[in-house]
Amino acid sequence: MSNALEVKVTSRKSGSEEWWEGTISLEGVKPTKLARKSDGSTHFTSRSAVQGAARRFADRYGYSDVDFGEAEKPALKKAAKKSNKSSKATVSSTTDNATV
């Protein structure tokens, strides 16, 4: 059995403010948010700050590794380009009114 700590890292946004949160999944306990040691806030300024806090937690409590679950995310698909064709086909016909 692997002794890895499972952490879910998410980006949050409220108005113009953006922050990162980390949620730890421990066996037998509800998922718990990581908090900064200095002030107890669960808001981190960057993704790497959350990952660093998770690694320190794992070291402190004897976990061998930290699993951020990044391999499970599906790749983002690019949007298809819009066609340049117009919705109405224009038909131009020319008639020759030549008299012989």
Gaussian input, Z-matrix of N, CA and C with variables (Angstrom, degrees):
# hf/3-21g

backbone

0 1
 N
 C     1     B1
 C     2     B2     1     A1
 N     3     B3     2     A2     1     D1
 C     4     B4     3     A3     2     D2
 C     5     B5     4     A4     3     D3
 N     6     B6     5     A5     4     D4
 C     7     B7     6     A6     5     D5
 C     8     B8     7     A7     6     D6
 N     9     B9     8     A8     7     D7
 C    10    B10     9     A9     8     D8
 C    11    B11    10    A10     9     D9
 N    12    B12    11    A11    10    D10
 C    13    B13    12    A12    11    D11
 C    14    B14    13    A13    12    D12
 N    15    B15    14    A14    13    D13
 C    16    B16    15    A15    14    D14
 C    17    B17    16    A16    15    D15
 N    18    B18    17    A17    16    D16
 C    19    B19    18    A18    17    D17
 C    20    B20    19    A19    18    D18
 N    21    B21    20    A20    19    D19
 C    22    B22    21    A21    20    D20
 C    23    B23    22    A22    21    D21
 N    24    B24    23    A23    22    D22
 C    25    B25    24    A24    23    D23
 C    26    B26    25    A25    24    D24
 N    27    B27    26    A26    25    D25
 C    28    B28    27    A27    26    D26
 C    29    B29    28    A28    27    D27
 N    30    B30    29    A29    28    D28
 C    31    B31    30    A30    29    D29
 C    32    B32    31    A31    30    D30
 N    33    B33    32    A32    31    D31
 C    34    B34    33    A33    32    D32
 C    35    B35    34    A34    33    D33
 N    36    B36    35    A35    34    D34
 C    37    B37    36    A36    35    D35
 C    38    B38    37    A37    36    D36
 N    39    B39    38    A38    37    D37
 C    40    B40    39    A39    38    D38
 C    41    B41    40    A40    39    D39
 N    42    B42    41    A41    40    D40
 C    43    B43    42    A42    41    D41
 C    44    B44    43    A43    42    D42
 N    45    B45    44    A44    43    D43
 C    46    B46    45    A45    44    D44
 C    47    B47    46    A46    45    D45
 N    48    B48    47    A47    46    D46
 C    49    B49    48    A48    47    D47
 C    50    B50    49    A49    48    D48
 N    51    B51    50    A50    49    D49
 C    52    B52    51    A51    50    D50
 C    53    B53    52    A52    51    D51
 N    54    B54    53    A53    52    D52
 C    55    B55    54    A54    53    D53
 C    56    B56    55    A55    54    D54
 N    57    B57    56    A56    55    D55
 C    58    B58    57    A57    56    D56
 C    59    B59    58    A58    57    D57
 N    60    B60    59    A59    58    D58
 C    61    B61    60    A60    59    D59
 C    62    B62    61    A61    60    D60
 N    63    B63    62    A62    61    D61
 C    64    B64    63    A63    62    D62
 C    65    B65    64    A64    63    D63
 N    66    B66    65    A65    64    D64
 C    67    B67    66    A66    65    D65
 C    68    B68    67    A67    66    D66
 N    69    B69    68    A68    67    D67
 C    70    B70    69    A69    68    D68
 C    71    B71    70    A70    69    D69
 N    72    B72    71    A71    70    D70
 C    73    B73    72    A72    71    D71
 C    74    B74    73    A73    72    D72
 N    75    B75    74    A74    73    D73
 C    76    B76    75    A75    74    D74
 C    77    B77    76    A76    75    D75
 N    78    B78    77    A77    76    D76
 C    79    B79    78    A78    77    D77
 C    80    B80    79    A79    78    D78
 N    81    B81    80    A80    79    D79
 C    82    B82    81    A81    80    D80
 C    83    B83    82    A82    81    D81
 N    84    B84    83    A83    82    D82
 C    85    B85    84    A84    83    D83
 C    86    B86    85    A85    84    D84
 N    87    B87    86    A86    85    D85
 C    88    B88    87    A87    86    D86
 C    89    B89    88    A88    87    D87
 N    90    B90    89    A89    88    D88
 C    91    B91    90    A90    89    D89
 C    92    B92    91    A91    90    D90
 N    93    B93    92    A92    91    D91
 C    94    B94    93    A93    92    D92
 C    95    B95    94    A94    93    D93
 N    96    B96    95    A95    94    D94
 C    97    B97    96    A96    95    D95
 C    98    B98    97    A97    96    D96
 N    99    B99    98    A98    97    D97
 C   100   B100    99    A99    98    D98
 C   101   B101   100   A100    99    D99
 N   102   B102   101   A101   100   D100
 C   103   B103   102   A102   101   D101
 C   104   B104   103   A103   102   D102
 N   105   B105   104   A104   103   D103
 C   106   B106   105   A105   104   D104
 C   107   B107   106   A106   105   D105
 N   108   B108   107   A107   106   D106
 C   109   B109   108   A108   107   D107
 C   110   B110   109   A109   108   D108
 N   111   B111   110   A110   109   D109
 C   112   B112   111   A111   110   D110
 C   113   B113   112   A112   111   D111
 N   114   B114   113   A113   112   D112
 C   115   B115   114   A114   113   D113
 C   116   B116   115   A115   114   D114
 N   117   B117   116   A116   115   D115
 C   118   B118   117   A117   116   D116
 C   119   B119   118   A118   117   D117
 N   120   B120   119   A119   118   D118
 C   121   B121   120   A120   119   D119
 C   122   B122   121   A121   120   D120
 N   123   B123   122   A122   121   D121
 C   124   B124   123   A123   122   D122
 C   125   B125   124   A124   123   D123
 N   126   B126   125   A125   124   D124
 C   127   B127   126   A126   125   D125
 C   128   B128   127   A127   126   D126
 N   129   B129   128   A128   127   D127
 C   130   B130   129   A129   128   D128
 C   131   B131   130   A130   129   D129
 N   132   B132   131   A131   130   D130
 C   133   B133   132   A132   131   D131
 C   134   B134   133   A133   132   D132
 N   135   B135   134   A134   133   D133
 C   136   B136   135   A135   134   D134
 C   137   B137   136   A136   135   D135
 N   138   B138   137   A137   136   D136
 C   139   B139   138   A138   137   D137
 C   140   B140   139   A139   138   D138
 N   141   B141   140   A140   139   D139
 C   142   B142   141   A141   140   D140
 C   143   B143   142   A142   141   D141
 N   144   B144   143   A143   142   D142
 C   145   B145   144   A144   143   D143
 C   146   B146   145   A145   144   D144
 N   147   B147   146   A146   145   D145
 C   148   B148   147   A147   146   D146
 C   149   B149   148   A148   147   D147
 N   150   B150   149   A149   148   D148
 C   151   B151   150   A150   149   D149
 C   152   B152   151   A151   150   D150
 N   153   B153   152   A152   151   D151
 C   154   B154   153   A153   152   D152
 C   155   B155   154   A154   153   D153
 N   156   B156   155   A155   154   D154
 C   157   B157   156   A156   155   D155
 C   158   B158   157   A157   156   D156
 N   159   B159   158   A158   157   D157
 C   160   B160   159   A159   158   D158
 C   161   B161   160   A160   159   D159
 N   162   B162   161   A161   160   D160
 C   163   B163   162   A162   161   D161
 C   164   B164   163   A163   162   D162
 N   165   B165   164   A164   163   D163
 C   166   B166   165   A165   164   D164
 C   167   B167   166   A166   165   D165
 N   168   B168   167   A167   166   D166
 C   169   B169   168   A168   167   D167
 C   170   B170   169   A169   168   D168
 N   171   B171   170   A170   169   D169
 C   172   B172   171   A171   170   D170
 C   173   B173   172   A172   171   D171
 N   174   B174   173   A173   172   D172
 C   175   B175   174   A174   173   D173
 C   176   B176   175   A175   174   D174
 N   177   B177   176   A176   175   D175
 C   178   B178   177   A177   176   D176
 C   179   B179   178   A178   177   D177
 N   180   B180   179   A179   178   D178
 C   181   B181   180   A180   179   D179
 C   182   B182   181   A181   180   D180
 N   183   B183   182   A182   181   D181
 C   184   B184   183   A183   182   D182
 C   185   B185   184   A184   183   D183
 N   186   B186   185   A185   184   D184
 C   187   B187   186   A186   185   D185
 C   188   B188   187   A187   186   D186
 N   189   B189   188   A188   187   D187
 C   190   B190   189   A189   188   D188
 C   191   B191   190   A190   189   D189
 N   192   B192   191   A191   190   D190
 C   193   B193   192   A192   191   D191
 C   194   B194   193   A193   192   D192
 N   195   B195   194   A194   193   D193
 C   196   B196   195   A195   194   D194
 C   197   B197   196   A196   195   D195
 N   198   B198   197   A197   196   D196
 C   199   B199   198   A198   197   D197
 C   200   B200   199   A199   198   D198
 N   201   B201   200   A200   199   D199
 C   202   B202   201   A201   200   D200
 C   203   B203   202   A202   201   D201
 N   204   B204   203   A203   202   D202
 C   205   B205   204   A204   203   D203
 C   206   B206   205   A205   204   D204
 N   207   B207   206   A206   205   D205
 C   208   B208   207   A207   206   D206
 C   209   B209   208   A208   207   D207
 N   210   B210   209   A209   208   D208
 C   211   B211   210   A210   209   D209
 C   212   B212   211   A211   210   D210
 N   213   B213   212   A212   211   D211
 C   214   B214   213   A213   212   D212
 C   215   B215   214   A214   213   D213
 N   216   B216   215   A215   214   D214
 C   217   B217   216   A216   215   D215
 C   218   B218   217   A217   216   D216
 N   219   B219   218   A218   217   D217
 C   220   B220   219   A219   218   D218
 C   221   B221   220   A220   219   D219
 N   222   B222   221   A221   220   D220
 C   223   B223   222   A222   221   D221
 C   224   B224   223   A223   222   D222
 N   225   B225   224   A224   223   D223
 C   226   B226   225   A225   224   D224
 C   227   B227   226   A226   225   D225
 N   228   B228   227   A227   226   D226
 C   229   B229   228   A228   227   D227
 C   230   B230   229   A229   228   D228
 N   231   B231   230   A230   229   D229
 C   232   B232   231   A231   230   D230
 C   233   B233   232   A232   231   D231
 N   234   B234   233   A233   232   D232
 C   235   B235   234   A234   233   D233
 C   236   B236   235   A235   234   D234
 N   237   B237   236   A236   235   D235
 C   238   B238   237   A237   236   D236
 C   239   B239   238   A238   237   D237
 N   240   B240   239   A239   238   D238
 C   241   B241   240   A240   239   D239
 C   242   B242   241   A241   240   D240
 N   243   B243   242   A242   241   D241
 C   244   B244   243   A243   242   D242
 C   245   B245   244   A244   243   D243
 N   246   B246   245   A245   244   D244
 C   247   B247   246   A246   245   D245
 C   248   B248   247   A247   246   D246
 N   249   B249   248   A248   247   D247
 C   250   B250   249   A249   248   D248
 C   251   B251   250   A250   249   D249
 N   252   B252   251   A251   250   D250
 C   253   B253   252   A252   251   D251
 C   254   B254   253   A253   252   D252
 N   255   B255   254   A254   253   D253
 C   256   B256   255   A255   254   D254
 C   257   B257   256   A256   255   D255
 N   258   B258   257   A257   256   D256
 C   259   B259   258   A258   257   D257
 C   260   B260   259   A259   258   D258
 N   261   B261   260   A260   259   D259
 C   262   B262   261   A261   260   D260
 C   263   B263   262   A262   261   D261
 N   264   B264   263   A263   262   D262
 C   265   B265   264   A264   263   D263
 C   266   B266   265   A265   264   D264
 N   267   B267   266   A266   265   D265
 C   268   B268   267   A267   266   D266
 C   269   B269   268   A268   267   D267
 N   270   B270   269   A269   268   D268
 C   271   B271   270   A270   269   D269
 C   272   B272   271   A271   270   D270
 N   273   B273   272   A272   271   D271
 C   274   B274   273   A273   272   D272
 C   275   B275   274   A274   273   D273
 N   276   B276   275   A275   274   D274
 C   277   B277   276   A276   275   D275
 C   278   B278   277   A277   276   D276
 N   279   B279   278   A278   277   D277
 C   280   B280   279   A279   278   D278
 C   281   B281   280   A280   279   D279
 N   282   B282   281   A281   280   D280
 C   283   B283   282   A282   281   D281
 C   284   B284   283   A283   282   D282
 N   285   B285   284   A284   283   D283
 C   286   B286   285   A285   284   D284
 C   287   B287   286   A286   285   D285
 N   288   B288   287   A287   286   D286
 C   289   B289   288   A288   287   D287
 C   290   B290   289   A289   288   D288
 N   291   B291   290   A290   289   D289
 C   292   B292   291   A291   290   D290
 C   293   B293   292   A292   291   D291
 N   294   B294   293   A293   292   D292
 C   295   B295   294   A294   293   D293
 C   296   B296   295   A295   294   D294
 N   297   B297   296   A296   295   D295
 C   298   B298   297   A297   296   D296
 C   299   B299   298   A298   297   D297

   B1=1.4569
   B2=1.5329
   B3=1.3000
   B4=1.4558
   B5=1.5283
   B6=1.2994
   B7=1.4557
   B8=1.5294
   B9=1.3503
   B10=1.4588
   B11=1.5212
   B12=1.3116
   B13=1.4563
   B14=1.5240
   B15=1.3385
   B16=1.4663
   B17=1.5285
   B18=1.3500
   B19=1.4629
   B20=1.5227
   B21=1.3392
   B22=1.4603
   B23=1.5273
   B24=1.3342
   B25=1.4632
   B26=1.5273
   B27=1.3422
   B28=1.4619
   B29=1.5194
   B30=1.3240
   B31=1.4586
   B32=1.5193
   B33=1.3088
   B34=1.4719
   B35=1.5197
   B36=1.3349
   B37=1.4535
   B38=1.5206
   B39=1.3160
   B40=1.4527
   B41=1.5213
   B42=1.3039
   B43=1.4620
   B44=1.5154
   B45=1.3198
   B46=1.4650
   B47=1.5253
   B48=1.3320
   B49=1.4642
   B50=1.5342
   B51=1.3411
   B52=1.4568
   B53=1.5219
   B54=1.3506
   B55=1.4508
   B56=1.5192
   B57=1.3124
   B58=1.4626
   B59=1.5208
   B60=1.3431
   B61=1.4633
   B62=1.5251
   B63=1.3166
   B64=1.4549
   B65=1.5156
   B66=1.3401
   B67=1.4557
   B68=1.5179
   B69=1.3264
   B70=1.4605
   B71=1.5223
   B72=1.3307
   B73=1.4681
   B74=1.5241
   B75=1.3331
   B76=1.4582
   B77=1.5242
   B78=1.3041
   B79=1.4579
   B80=1.5244
   B81=1.3266
   B82=1.4537
   B83=1.5153
   B84=1.3414
   B85=1.4623
   B86=1.5260
   B87=1.3253
   B88=1.4545
   B89=1.5258
   B90=1.3474
   B91=1.4681
   B92=1.5282
   B93=1.3285
   B94=1.4567
   B95=1.5170
   B96=1.3397
   B97=1.4611
   B98=1.5196
   B99=1.3353
   B100=1.4575
   B101=1.5263
   B102=1.3120
   B103=1.4609
   B104=1.5191
   B105=1.3270
   B106=1.4679
   B107=1.5176
   B108=1.3050
   B109=1.4556
   B110=1.5367
   B111=1.3245
   B112=1.4626
   B113=1.5268
   B114=1.3406
   B115=1.4646
   B116=1.5292
   B117=1.3206
   B118=1.4553
   B119=1.5079
   B120=1.3289
   B121=1.4564
   B122=1.5306
   B123=1.3206
   B124=1.4648
   B125=1.5229
   B126=1.3371
   B127=1.4653
   B128=1.5233
   B129=1.3411
   B130=1.4556
   B131=1.5244
   B132=1.3210
   B133=1.4604
   B134=1.5132
   B135=1.3356
   B136=1.4610
   B137=1.5269
   B138=1.3154
   B139=1.4621
   B140=1.5228
   B141=1.3181
   B142=1.4660
   B143=1.5246
   B144=1.3283
   B145=1.4590
   B146=1.5353
   B147=1.3411
   B148=1.4694
   B149=1.5213
   B150=1.3236
   B151=1.4576
   B152=1.5278
   B153=1.3278
   B154=1.4678
   B155=1.5196
   B156=1.3289
   B157=1.4632
   B158=1.5262
   B159=1.3337
   B160=1.4623
   B161=1.5304
   B162=1.3172
   B163=1.4743
   B164=1.5356
   B165=1.3233
   B166=1.4764
   B167=1.5260
   B168=1.3288
   B169=1.4600
   B170=1.5295
   B171=1.3299
   B172=1.4681
   B173=1.5251
   B174=1.3212
   B175=1.4743
   B176=1.5251
   B177=1.3167
   B178=1.4541
   B179=1.5298
   B180=1.3324
   B181=1.4562
   B182=1.5301
   B183=1.3213
   B184=1.4572
   B185=1.5146
   B186=1.3130
   B187=1.4631
   B188=1.5249
   B189=1.3368
   B190=1.4603
   B191=1.5239
   B192=1.3191
   B193=1.4583
   B194=1.5269
   B195=1.3324
   B196=1.4597
   B197=1.5248
   B198=1.3301
   B199=1.4595
   B200=1.5256
   B201=1.3508
   B202=1.4603
   B203=1.5193
   B204=1.3281
   B205=1.4640
   B206=1.5084
   B207=1.3162
   B208=1.4589
   B209=1.5167
   B210=1.3186
   B211=1.4600
   B212=1.5194
   B213=1.3155
   B214=1.4589
   B215=1.5227
   B216=1.3210
   B217=1.4555
   B218=1.5263
   B219=1.3264
   B220=1.4657
   B221=1.5220
   B222=1.3151
   B223=1.4603
   B224=1.5298
   B225=1.3147
   B226=1.4604
   B227=1.5183
   B228=1.3122
   B229=1.4510
   B230=1.5206
   B231=1.3185
   B232=1.4526
   B233=1.5201
   B234=1.3036
   B235=1.4601
   B236=1.5195
   B237=1.3000
   B238=1.4517
   B239=1.5219
   B240=1.3165
   B241=1.4593
   B242=1.5235
   B243=1.3187
   B244=1.4525
   B245=1.5307
   B246=1.2980
   B247=1.4497
   B248=1.5236
   B249=1.3124
   B250=1.4697
   B251=1.5162
   B252=1.3155
   B253=1.4548
   B254=1.5231
   B255=1.3099
   B256=1.4648
   B257=1.5196
   B258=1.2793
   B259=1.4590
   B260=1.5243
   B261=1.2942
   B262=1.4711
   B263=1.5289
   B264=1.2889
   B265=1.4586
   B266=1.5194
   B267=1.2960
   B268=1.4509
   B269=1.5174
   B270=1.2883
   B271=1.4539
   B272=1.5120
   B273=1.2829
   B274=1.4548
   B275=1.5196
   B276=1.2604
   B277=1.4602
   B278=1.5145
   B279=1.2738
   B280=1.4633
   B281=1.5313
   B282=1.2858
   B283=1.4500
   B284=1.5206
   B285=1.3006
   B286=1.4628
   B287=1.5299
   B288=1.2475
   B289=1.4662
   B290=1.5355
   B291=1.2711
   B292=1.4624
   B293=1.5094
   B294=1.2860
   B295=1.4498
   B296=1.5203
   B297=1.2841
   B298=1.4543
   B299=1.4914
   A1=109.00
   A2=115.32
   A3=121.39
   A4=110.28
   A5=114.66
   A6=120.60
   A7=108.66
   A8=116.90
   A9=122.13
   A10=110.24
   A11=115.46
   A12=122.49
   A13=108.47
   A14=117.46
   A15=121.48
   A16=109.79
   A17=115.37
   A18=121.35
   A19=109.09
   A20=116.61
   A21=122.46
   A22=107.37
   A23=116.63
   A24=122.03
   A25=108.14
   A26=116.53
   A27=121.08
   A28=110.79
   A29=115.09
   A30=122.32
   A31=107.93
   A32=117.41
   A33=122.67
   A34=108.69
   A35=115.51
   A36=120.90
   A37=109.72
   A38=116.37
   A39=121.96
   A40=107.34
   A41=115.94
   A42=119.29
   A43=109.88
   A44=116.86
   A45=120.92
   A46=111.77
   A47=117.49
   A48=121.74
   A49=110.64
   A50=116.14
   A51=121.30
   A52=108.85
   A53=116.08
   A54=120.74
   A55=109.77
   A56=116.79
   A57=123.69
   A58=109.78
   A59=116.21
   A60=122.02
   A61=108.95
   A62=115.60
   A63=120.95
   A64=109.72
   A65=116.66
   A66=121.83
   A67=108.84
   A68=116.22
   A69=122.63
   A70=109.11
   A71=115.45
   A72=121.01
   A73=108.32
   A74=116.79
   A75=122.18
   A76=109.12
   A77=116.15
   A78=120.41
   A79=110.44
   A80=116.65
   A81=122.00
   A82=115.04
   A83=117.37
   A84=121.72
   A85=108.53
   A86=117.39
   A87=120.98
   A88=109.70
   A89=117.95
   A90=120.18
   A91=110.35
   A92=115.80
   A93=122.10
   A94=110.61
   A95=117.29
   A96=120.97
   A97=110.62
   A98=114.61
   A99=120.67
   A100=108.71
   A101=116.77
   A102=121.02
   A103=109.16
   A104=115.68
   A105=119.89
   A106=109.06
   A107=115.15
   A108=120.58
   A109=111.67
   A110=116.83
   A111=120.48
   A112=113.70
   A113=117.35
   A114=119.17
   A115=113.82
   A116=118.59
   A117=121.38
   A118=115.01
   A119=118.11
   A120=121.82
   A121=110.35
   A122=116.11
   A123=120.75
   A124=111.59
   A125=118.42
   A126=123.26
   A127=108.88
   A128=116.34
   A129=121.95
   A130=108.44
   A131=117.13
   A132=121.04
   A133=113.37
   A134=118.78
   A135=120.56
   A136=111.07
   A137=115.05
   A138=121.35
   A139=110.65
   A140=116.74
   A141=120.26
   A142=111.81
   A143=117.89
   A144=120.86
   A145=110.59
   A146=116.26
   A147=120.83
   A148=110.02
   A149=116.77
   A150=121.21
   A151=111.14
   A152=117.02
   A153=120.67
   A154=111.83
   A155=116.75
   A156=120.82
   A157=110.47
   A158=116.83
   A159=120.64
   A160=110.64
   A161=117.56
   A162=120.68
   A163=111.30
   A164=116.75
   A165=119.90
   A166=110.78
   A167=116.96
   A168=121.40
   A169=109.78
   A170=116.27
   A171=121.12
   A172=111.32
   A173=117.39
   A174=120.88
   A175=111.47
   A176=115.67
   A177=120.86
   A178=111.98
   A179=117.69
   A180=120.73
   A181=114.25
   A182=116.97
   A183=121.49
   A184=117.79
   A185=118.42
   A186=120.64
   A187=108.99
   A188=116.23
   A189=120.22
   A190=112.60
   A191=117.59
   A192=121.13
   A193=109.72
   A194=115.92
   A195=121.35
   A196=108.01
   A197=116.73
   A198=122.59
   A199=107.83
   A200=115.90
   A201=120.32
   A202=111.98
   A203=117.51
   A204=121.43
   A205=113.87
   A206=119.07
   A207=121.72
   A208=112.27
   A209=119.17
   A210=121.41
   A211=111.74
   A212=118.63
   A213=122.42
   A214=113.20
   A215=118.83
   A216=121.42
   A217=109.71
   A218=117.95
   A219=119.33
   A220=110.27
   A221=116.38
   A222=120.98
   A223=109.21
   A224=115.57
   A225=120.43
   A226=109.33
   A227=116.42
   A228=121.03
   A229=109.42
   A230=115.75
   A231=120.03
   A232=109.18
   A233=115.70
   A234=120.49
   A235=109.35
   A236=117.07
   A237=121.53
   A238=109.60
   A239=114.67
   A240=118.97
   A241=109.53
   A242=115.64
   A243=120.54
   A244=109.39
   A245=114.81
   A246=121.04
   A247=110.20
   A248=116.03
   A249=120.68
   A250=112.12
   A251=117.93
   A252=121.60
   A253=110.07
   A254=114.50
   A255=117.79
   A256=109.01
   A257=116.31
   A258=120.50
   A259=112.01
   A260=116.87
   A261=120.12
   A262=108.24
   A263=115.83
   A264=120.32
   A265=108.11
   A266=115.91
   A267=119.49
   A268=107.76
   A269=114.87
   A270=121.11
   A271=106.94
   A272=114.24
   A273=117.59
   A274=107.98
   A275=115.01
   A276=119.60
   A277=108.31
   A278=113.38
   A279=117.80
   A280=107.54
   A281=115.16
   A282=119.96
   A283=108.48
   A284=114.52
   A285=120.33
   A286=108.93
   A287=116.06
   A288=120.77
   A289=108.36
   A290=113.88
   A291=118.24
   A292=109.65
   A293=116.65
   A294=121.13
   A295=108.56
   A296=114.93
   A297=119.84
   A298=110.22
   D1=135.52
   D2=-178.30
   D3=-76.01
   D4=142.22
   D5=179.26
   D6=-106.19
   D7=53.85
   D8=-178.81
   D9=-105.39
   D10=141.27
   D11=176.76
   D12=-86.11
   D13=127.15
   D14=179.22
   D15=-92.62
   D16=125.26
   D17=-178.48
   D18=-130.64
   D19=131.98
   D20=175.84
   D21=-105.97
   D22=120.90
   D23=-178.99
   D24=-104.72
   D25=126.56
   D26=-178.70
   D27=-130.26
   D28=150.76
   D29=176.07
   D30=-99.07
   D31=135.93
   D32=179.70
   D33=-123.32
   D34=152.99
   D35=-179.57
   D36=-143.68
   D37=135.98
   D38=176.07
   D39=-139.98
   D40=108.95
   D41=-176.34
   D42=66.78
   D43=-121.93
   D44=178.58
   D45=-97.64
   D46=-5.51
   D47=-177.86
   D48=-90.06
   D49=134.72
   D50=177.80
   D51=-128.35
   D52=139.58
   D53=178.85
   D54=-147.35
   D55=173.05
   D56=-179.63
   D57=-118.97
   D58=146.40
   D59=176.84
   D60=-130.21
   D61=149.89
   D62=175.88
   D63=-124.07
   D64=133.96
   D65=-179.93
   D66=-119.20
   D67=125.24
   D68=-178.48
   D69=-96.72
   D70=136.67
   D71=176.41
   D72=-109.18
   D73=111.10
   D74=177.53
   D75=-110.76
   D76=143.89
   D77=-179.27
   D78=-65.74
   D79=129.44
   D80=177.85
   D81=83.12
   D82=3.03
   D83=-178.43
   D84=-132.72
   D85=148.62
   D86=175.94
   D87=-62.58
   D88=152.70
   D89=175.45
   D90=-56.23
   D91=137.25
   D92=-173.32
   D93=-126.87
   D94=137.22
   D95=179.18
   D96=-80.05
   D97=144.00
   D98=173.57
   D99=-74.24
   D100=145.91
   D101=177.60
   D102=-130.33
   D103=149.24
   D104=177.21
   D105=-71.86
   D106=141.50
   D107=-178.10
   D108=-70.09
   D109=-32.92
   D110=-174.86
   D111=-66.94
   D112=-43.19
   D113=-176.11
   D114=-132.28
   D115=-0.76
   D116=177.65
   D117=78.35
   D118=7.81
   D119=-179.84
   D120=-75.75
   D121=144.87
   D122=177.09
   D123=-93.83
   D124=0.63
   D125=179.68
   D126=-92.59
   D127=124.87
   D128=176.51
   D129=-113.48
   D130=148.20
   D131=-176.52
   D132=-77.66
   D133=-23.17
   D134=-179.14
   D135=-145.50
   D136=163.82
   D137=178.46
   D138=-64.56
   D139=-39.93
   D140=-179.16
   D141=-67.03
   D142=-28.26
   D143=176.86
   D144=-66.93
   D145=-39.93
   D146=176.90
   D147=-65.67
   D148=-43.84
   D149=-179.21
   D150=-64.34
   D151=-38.23
   D152=177.23
   D153=-64.80
   D154=-41.80
   D155=178.31
   D156=-64.25
   D157=-38.68
   D158=178.71
   D159=-66.38
   D160=-40.29
   D161=178.51
   D162=-65.32
   D163=-40.59
   D164=177.81
   D165=-64.72
   D166=-40.03
   D167=176.83
   D168=-61.37
   D169=-45.51
   D170=-179.40
   D171=-62.22
   D172=-42.62
   D173=177.68
   D174=-63.66
   D175=-42.79
   D176=-176.82
   D177=-65.07
   D178=-35.45
   D179=-175.36
   D180=-106.77
   D181=16.01
   D182=170.09
   D183=81.18
   D184=21.90
   D185=175.31
   D186=-82.76
   D187=143.38
   D188=-177.25
   D189=-80.91
   D190=-27.47
   D191=-175.48
   D192=-154.10
   D193=166.34
   D194=176.84
   D195=-121.15
   D196=128.10
   D197=179.57
   D198=-107.23
   D199=112.20
   D200=-179.46
   D201=-90.21
   D202=-1.89
   D203=176.55
   D204=67.28
   D205=24.86
   D206=-177.48
   D207=-73.01
   D208=-25.34
   D209=-178.76
   D210=-72.34
   D211=-19.55
   D212=-176.72
   D213=-83.03
   D214=-13.38
   D215=-177.38
   D216=-73.80
   D217=134.14
   D218=176.00
   D219=-73.54
   D220=151.21
   D221=179.05
   D222=-68.62
   D223=145.52
   D224=178.61
   D225=-75.44
   D226=139.81
   D227=178.67
   D228=-98.41
   D229=142.65
   D230=176.57
   D231=-80.47
   D232=146.14
   D233=178.24
   D234=-72.52
   D235=146.12
   D236=178.73
   D237=-71.25
   D238=144.70
   D239=178.85
   D240=-72.84
   D241=146.11
   D242=178.43
   D243=-76.38
   D244=146.15
   D245=-179.93
   D246=-75.44
   D247=147.31
   D248=177.62
   D249=-86.21
   D250=-5.66
   D251=-179.22
   D252=-70.07
   D253=140.71
   D254=177.58
   D255=-82.55
   D256=159.81
   D257=-177.51
   D258=-74.55
   D259=-26.80
   D260=178.74
   D261=-106.72
   D262=126.04
   D263=177.85
   D264=-78.90
   D265=131.53
   D266=178.61
   D267=-98.42
   D268=127.59
   D269=179.81
   D270=-111.75
   D271=121.59
   D272=177.30
   D273=-115.54
   D274=122.34
   D275=178.19
   D276=-122.66
   D277=140.10
   D278=178.38
   D279=-113.45
   D280=139.11
   D281=178.59
   D282=-114.94
   D283=137.21
   D284=177.55
   D285=-98.62
   D286=117.39
   D287=177.29
   D288=-104.77
   D289=62.79
   D290=-179.76
   D291=-89.18
   D292=137.60
   D293=176.53
   D294=-103.87
   D295=136.36
   D296=-178.62
   D297=-104.95

